[in-house]
C-alpha cells in the first residue's frame, strides 16, 4: 500500500475508534457488504443471461439444436483457460470454500475470489453448464467482506459475521427473499442467532434486496402466486412426499460424490474436460431442459406447461400421454444430478442450489401427477403445490437447512398458505436424509477432514486451532545408547523440562524418559556408565499424529491419559511435545477471538 494511502487509512481508523463504536461500525459495514453482494449478484446474473441470450438468440434458434451439444464444452474450456492463464490457481468451490475459510483460515479468503467467479461462473452456466450461480455469488460477496474487514482491522469473529452478511446479501438479491436469506446464513454458516448478529444480517439482507430491486425492478427468478388452497386430506400425501424427496436427496448426494471421486482420478485436466464436456453435451442435447440453471423449466412446471418445460426432445410427440410426462419428469431428476456434477467435476464453476430447486420441482410434480392418475383411487391433488413443496423437501434434505427451505417457498409465493405442508415435508426429508447422510452436500468433505464449523462452540474453537501453534520444541532428545552420565550432562543440565524424548539416529520416536525415572539414581556416580537410556526409557502414554489427529482427538487423548505432555510425530519422526497447559491457554485465547464482538 502506498505510504499516502496508508496514512489516510490510519487517520480514518483513529477517527473511527474515537467517534464510532465497534457495534455501529459493524452495522455500517453490513450495509456496505449487503450492497456489494447485491452488485455481485447483478453482475453474475446479467453476464450469464447475456451470454445465454447471444447464444440461444442467434445460433440455436436460427440454426440447429446441435449447438446444445458443443456449448457446454466450450464454456467449460473457456473457464479452464481463464483459471489457468488469468487467475493461475483454483477459483474456489462456492460455499464449501467459504466454510473452509471460516474453520481453518481465520475467515480470510484470497483476494482473487473477489473477481474470479464474476467471470468463470457466467462462462460455465451461460454456455449451458448445468449448475447454479448462488455459490459463486456468495463466494464473491464473502471475499469482498473478508478483504474489507481485514483492511479495517476487524477481529476474526467480526469477519465471520460479515461473511454471513455477504451470504445473506447474495441470497436476498438473487431471490428477493430477505427473511430466507437471514435464515440461510444462520443455518448454513452456523452463526449464532443473537441481536449482535441478527441486526447486521437484517441490514445486509435489506441493503441487497433494495439493490436488486433497483437494477432488476420487480422481476424475480421464481414468479408464482398460490392458486390452489391447502386441504387437510392431502396431509398423508405430503408425508409420503417427505420420504420421496429424502430418497431423491440421498440419490443426488451419492451421485455427486461418486462422480467427483471418479473425475479426481484423472491426472490430466484435458481428459476431465473432454470426458465431462462431451457427456454434458450429450445429456443437454438429448434433454434440453438440463441446459443452464433451469429456472425457466421450474416456472413452466408451476404453470403446468409441459411442452415448454420439457422442451424439444425425442419424446415431444408423446407429451399428451401423462405417463410419458411423469417418466420424463423422473428422468429430469435422475439426469440433473449427473449433469450438475459433471459440470463442476470437468472444470466448470457453479453451485448446486438452483439444481436442487429444479430437482425438487420435478419430483414434486411427478408425484402429484402419479397420484392424480392412479386408476380407481380418485385422488385429486394440486400439482403446483406439490411442485413447490417438493422444492422445499429436496432443499431441506440436501442442504440440511429445513427452515431455509420452508421460508424460501413461503416468500417466493407471497404468503404462508402452504406453511403446514412445507413444514411436514421439509422436516421428514431433513430427518430421513440426515439419518443416512449426516452432513449436507456443502459440508461432507469438510466433515471428513474434521474442518466443519457447527453451532457447537467448543468444537468450533478446537477446529480453528492449528497444531503448529501448540507444538513446543524446547525438549532435549536422548538416544537409547546414551549412558546415564552422558544424559545428565548433555540433557538434564541443559533443559528446564522434566521429560526427555528418546529418538534413534533417524529421529524416529522410540519413547520417553521422565526426570522422576532417574531421580533415585541420578546422584549414584557409579551407575553413570553402566546404566543406559534404553534400560530406563518407557512408552509415552499415547502419541499425537501430526497428519491424522484433529484438535478434538488431541484433547480427547489428554483426557484419556491424564498426561501433561504428549509427543508429536510427523511421518514417524519426532517433532516436539504438546503440553496440556499450552493447549488450554491457546484454547482460551481462541475462544475469546471467536466469540468477542465488542460494543
BELWOBEL-V528437 format. One record per pair of residues at least 12 apart in sequence whose ideal C-beta (glycine too) atoms are under 6 Angstrom apart, sorted by the first residue. I is the first residue (numbers start at 1). J is the second residue. D is the distance in whole Angstrom. If there is no record, write none. Layout:
# BELWOBEL-V528437
<<I J D> <I J D>>
This chain:
# BELWOBEL-V528437
<<22 598 4> <23 599 5> <26 200 6> <27 203 6> <30 165 5> <30 200 4> <30 203 4> <30 204 4> <31 203 5> <31 207 5> <33 145 5> <33 162 5> <33 165 5> <33 166 5> <33 204 5> <34 169 4> <34 204 3> <34 207 3> <34 208 4> <35 207 5> <35 211 5> <36 144 5> <37 141 3> <37 166 5> <37 169 3> <37 170 5> <37 208 5> <38 169 6> <38 173 4> <38 208 4> <38 211 3> <38 212 5> <40 137 6> <40 140 4> <40 141 5> <41 137 5> <41 170 6> <41 173 4> <41 174 5> <42 215 5> <43 118 6> <44 121 6> <44 122 6> <44 133 5> <44 137 5> <47 122 4> <48 122 4> <48 125 5> <48 126 4> <51 122 6> <51 126 3> <52 126 5> <68 284 5> <68 285 5> <69 281 4> <69 285 4> <71 127 5> <71 128 4> <72 127 6> <72 128 4> <72 129 5> <72 280 4> <72 281 5> <72 284 6> <73 277 3> <73 281 5> <74 127 6> <75 123 5> <75 124 5> <75 127 2> <75 129 5> <76 277 5> <76 346 6> <76 347 5> <76 348 5> <78 123 5> <79 120 5> <79 123 5> <79 124 5> <79 348 6> <79 349 6> <80 347 4> <82 119 6> <82 120 6> <87 112 5> <87 116 5> <91 116 4> <91 120 6> <92 113 5> <92 139 5> <94 135 2> <94 136 6> <94 139 5> <94 351 5> <95 135 5> <95 138 6> <95 442 5> <96 442 5> <97 139 6> <98 139 6> <98 142 5> <99 446 6> <102 160 6> <102 453 5> <103 451 5> <103 453 5> <103 463 5> <104 451 5> <106 156 5> <107 146 6> <107 156 6> <107 159 4> <107 160 5> <107 163 6> <108 146 6> <109 143 4> <109 146 5> <113 139 6> <113 143 4> <114 143 5> <114 144 5> <117 136 4> <117 139 5> <117 140 5> <120 349 4> <121 133 6> <121 136 4> <121 349 5> <124 348 4> <124 349 5> <124 350 5> <125 292 6> <125 350 6> <128 284 6> <128 291 5> <128 292 6> <129 343 4> <129 348 5> <129 350 6> <130 290 5> <130 339 4> <130 340 5> <130 343 5> <131 340 6> <131 343 5> <131 350 2> <132 293 6> <132 350 6> <132 351 4> <132 353 5> <132 354 3> <132 355 6> <134 351 5> <134 353 4> <135 351 3> <136 349 6> <137 170 4> <138 167 5> <138 170 5> <141 166 3> <141 169 6> <141 170 5> <142 163 5> <142 166 4> <145 162 4> <145 163 5> <145 166 4> <146 159 5> <149 162 5> <156 593 5> <157 594 6> <157 596 6> <157 597 5> <161 197 6> <161 200 6> <164 185 4> <164 189 5> <164 191 5> <165 200 5> <165 201 6> <165 204 4> <167 185 5> <167 189 6> <168 181 4> <168 182 5> <168 185 4> <168 201 5> <168 204 5> <168 205 5> <169 204 5> <169 208 4> <171 184 5> <172 205 4> <172 208 4> <172 209 4> <173 208 4> <173 212 4> <176 209 6> <176 212 6> <176 220 5> <177 408 6> <177 411 4> <178 205 4> <178 206 6> <178 209 5> <179 407 6> <180 404 6> <180 407 4> <180 408 4> <180 411 5> <181 205 5> <182 201 5> <182 205 5> <183 403 5> <183 404 5> <183 407 5> <184 404 5> <185 201 6> <187 401 4> <187 403 6> <187 404 5> <188 401 6> <190 453 5> <190 454 5> <190 455 5> <196 597 5> <221 295 5> <222 412 5> <224 302 5> <224 413 6> <225 414 6> <226 413 5> <226 417 5> <228 382 4> <228 384 6> <228 385 5> <230 417 6> <230 418 6> <230 421 6> <234 381 6> <238 421 4> <238 424 5> <238 425 5> <241 367 6> <241 425 5> <242 393 6> <242 425 4> <242 428 3> <242 429 5> <244 367 6> <245 390 6> <245 393 3> <245 394 5> <245 429 4> <246 397 5> <246 429 4> <246 432 4> <246 433 5> <248 363 5> <248 394 6> <249 394 6> <249 397 3> <249 398 5> <249 433 4> <250 436 5> <252 337 4> <253 437 5> <253 441 5> <255 337 5> <256 341 5> <259 341 4> <259 345 6> <260 345 5> <263 345 4> <272 346 5> <272 347 6> <273 346 6> <273 347 5> <276 342 5> <276 345 6> <276 346 2> <277 346 6> <279 342 5> <280 339 6> <280 342 5> <283 335 6> <283 339 5> <287 335 6> <288 311 4> <289 311 5> <290 336 6> <290 339 5> <293 354 5> <294 358 4> <297 309 5> <298 358 6> <298 361 5> <301 361 5> <301 365 5> <301 387 6> <302 384 6> <302 387 6> <306 319 6> <306 325 5> <307 319 6> <310 328 5> <322 373 5> <326 366 5> <326 369 5> <326 370 6> <329 362 5> <329 365 6> <329 366 4> <330 366 5> <332 362 4> <333 359 5> <333 362 5> <333 363 5> <336 355 6> <336 358 6> <336 359 5> <340 352 6> <340 355 4> <356 394 5> <356 395 5> <356 398 5> <357 391 5> <359 394 5> <360 390 4> <360 391 4> <360 394 3> <361 387 5> <361 390 6> <361 391 5> <363 390 5> <364 386 4> <364 387 4> <364 389 6> <364 390 2> <365 383 5> <365 387 4> <368 381 5> <368 383 4> <368 386 4> <388 409 5> <389 421 5> <389 422 6> <389 425 5> <392 405 4> <392 406 6> <392 409 5> <392 422 5> <392 426 5> <393 425 4> <393 426 6> <393 429 4> <396 426 4> <396 429 5> <396 430 4> <397 429 4> <397 430 6> <397 433 3> <398 441 5> <399 440 5> <400 440 4> <402 426 4> <402 427 6> <402 430 4> <405 426 5> <406 422 5> <406 426 5> <409 422 6> <450 550 4> <461 590 5> <461 591 5> <461 594 6> <462 551 4> <462 552 5> <464 590 6> <465 551 5> <465 586 6> <465 590 5> <470 578 5> <470 582 6> <470 583 6> <470 586 6> <471 568 6> <471 576 4> <472 576 6> <472 577 5> <473 576 4> <475 497 5> <475 501 6> <475 577 6> <476 491 4> <476 494 6> <476 495 4> <477 501 5> <477 503 5> <478 491 5> <478 500 5> <478 502 6> <478 533 5> <480 533 5> <480 534 4> <482 533 5> <483 529 5> <483 532 6> <484 527 6> <484 528 5> <484 531 4> <485 528 3> <487 533 6> <498 515 4> <499 512 6> <499 514 6> <499 565 5> <500 513 5> <501 567 6> <501 574 5> <502 537 5> <503 574 5> <507 573 5> <507 574 6> <508 572 5> <509 567 6> <509 569 5> <509 574 4> <511 537 4> <511 538 6> <511 539 5> <512 540 5> <513 536 6> <513 537 5> <517 536 5> <540 567 5> <541 561 4> <541 563 4> <542 557 5> <542 561 5> <543 567 6> <543 569 6> <544 566 5> <544 568 5> <544 578 6> <546 568 6> <546 570 4> <558 580 5> <564 580 5> <565 577 5> <565 579 5> <566 578 6>>
